[in-house]
Amino acid sequence: MTTIVWDGTTLATDSLISVNGSTYNHAQKLFQLDNGEWVAFAGEQQEWWEVMEWLNAGAPSNNKPHVSRIEMIIVGPGGVFEMFTKLVRMPVSGPVAYGTGWKWALAAIDHGRNAVEAVEYAKTRDHDTGGEVQSVTMPSKADKPFTTLLKEANDTAVMA
């Protein structure tokens, strides 16, 4: 699978692709969407492309792709969101990590490491996390309370 981490300012991921616990390849897992948001993926690689096309098309609720195993963190000017197989944006408040190395990454965050360092640490503990770390750091801005993020996400969903 992989490890993806958001520490509050930086989104980071590894680059290892594994199949049934075996190293398969290395790939880009961090992408900028047409609207300027950044997304990091964990899960079934072939499903990433369908989801990116859907997100770039404005994420129409009547045309969600059918995915079976996917986790992602989306970061942009409108906030930070996690999204899973049902493809529903859920606002994030605070650091999060997903993929097979998530526990190691969050432990690193809890001990003062940043997102890149957290992925580096997960690489030492999780056999499905490896390769070069990919990351993007977002411009600093005041954190919004969870209730504000949830209201903005709901307002955005109603407009779509």
C-alpha positions, -999 to 999 in steps of 0.1 A, spaced: 0 0 0 18 32 11 20 59 38 5 93 34 8 120 61 -5 155 67 12 173 96 -7 206 95 16 222 69 31 195 47 15 166 28 39 137 23 39 102 8 63 74 0 67 62 -36 67 24 -33 42 3 -51 37 -31 -36 15 -61 -46 7 -87 -20 36 -76 2 62 -77 -26 79 -46 -40 66 -39 -75 77 -5 -86 79 32 -76 54 58 -86 41 93 -82 15 93 -54 12 131 -49 -6 151 -75 -19 186 -80 -55 188 -92 -67 213 -118 -83 234 -90 -49 238 -73 -55 213 -45 -30 186 -38 -40 150 -33 -19 120 -19 -32 85 -26 -30 51 -8 -47 20 -20 -54 5 -54 -32 24 -79 -55 20 -110 -84 36 -90 -63 68 -84 -67 78 -121 -104 74 -121 -107 94 -89 -84 122 -102 -105 125 -134 -136 127 -113 -121 153 -89 -108 174 -119 -143 172 -134 -157 189 -102 -166 157 -83 -201 154 -96 -222 135 -70 -242 117 -97 -211 103 -114 -188 89 -87 -164 63 -98 -168 28 -82 -137 22 -62 -129 -7 -38 -99 3 -18 -86 39 -17 -76 64 9 -65 100 2 -57 133 18 -67 164 -1 -51 198 8 -58 232 -7 -70 267 0 -104 254 10 -91 232 37 -78 197 44 -100 167 37 -97 129 40 -116 107 15 -121 70 13 -140 45 -8 -174 62 -6 -157 94 -20 -171 118 6 -149 147 17 -145 147 54 -128 178 70 -95 171 88 -84 189 120 -49 181 130 -23 156 117 -35 125 100 -19 95 83 -32 66 61 -20 36 44 -1 6 58 24 27 77 0 51 93 6 40 129 44 45 125 39 79 109 15 92 136 39 80 163 66 100 146 43 131 144 35 126 181 72 127 188 77 161 171 86 149 136 72 166 104 54 148 76 85 140 56 103 127 87 72 107 96 71 89 62 109 83 65 103 67 99 74 46 85 98 33 58 119 17 86 90 -1 101 65 -9 74 75 -33 45 49 -17 22 63 18 26 95 28 8 112 48 -20 117 85 -22 94 107 -2 73 131 -22 59 162 -4 43 196 -8 42 223 19 12 246 19 13 283 26 7 291 63 -27 303 73 -47 303 105 -63 270 113 -101 269 111 -122 252 137 -136 218 128 -172 232 128 -162 259 103 -146 233 80 -176 210 82 -200 239 74 -178 249 44 -176 213 32 -214 210 34 -220 243 17 -196 233 -11 -215 199 -14 -248 217 -17 -235 239 -45 -222 210 -65 
